[in-house]
Amino acid sequence: QVQLVESGGGLVQAGGSLRLACACSGRTISNYAMGWFRQAPGKEREFVAVISRAGVTTFYADNVKGRFTIVRDNAQNTVYLQMNSLKPEDTAVYYCNADHRFARDVYSSKTSNDYWGQGTQVTVSS
C-alpha cells in the first residue's frame, strides 16, 4: 500500500512562489508515475503535472506550463511541485498522486484511479 502525505501549502500573494512536497511511504515511488492534481471550490479535480518514473519526462497542464515545475527524488521517496508566478486562479487543494501507468497515460487521461494524498491547501491572494 502507498501512503502519500503532502506539505508546503499556505497563503501567498499573487506573483509569489510556493514549493509543495509529497512524501511517500509503504512503497518506493520509483515504481510509479507521480503527479499533482488540484481542486478548487465548486470545481472538478483537475490535472496539474506528472513526472515519469525516472524523472526524465514531464507533462503539464497548459494553464501552469512555464510557471510550475515537477521534480522527484526517488532516493528520498519524495516528489515536489515548485510553483512560481502564482495567480489567484491557482487557489485550490493540491493532491499528490501515484499511478502505476506511464506518465504519458496519466497526462492523456488527466485522471488516476490509483493512490492519493489527503491534499494541501494553496491560497493565492490578489
C-alpha positions, 0 to 999 in steps of 0.5 A: 500500500502507498501512503502519500502525505503532502506539505508546503501549502499556505497563503501567498500573494499573487506573483509569489512562489510556493514549493509543495512536497509529497512524501511517500511511504509503504512503497518506493515511488520509483515504481510509479508515475507521480503527479499533482492534481488540484481542486478548487471550490465548486470545481472538478479535480483537475490535472496539474503535472506528472513526472515519469518514473525516472524523472526524465519526462514531464507533462503539464497542464497548459494553464501552469506550463512555464510557471510550475515545475515537477521534480522527484527524488526517488532516493528520498521517496519524495516528489515536489511541485515548485510553483512560481508566478502564482495567480489567484486562479491557482487557489485550490487543494493540491493532491499528490498522486501515484499511478502505476501507468506511464506518465504519458497515460496519466497526462492523456487521461488527466485522471488516476484511479490509483493512490492519493494524498489527503491534499494541501491547501494553496491560497493565492491572494490578489 
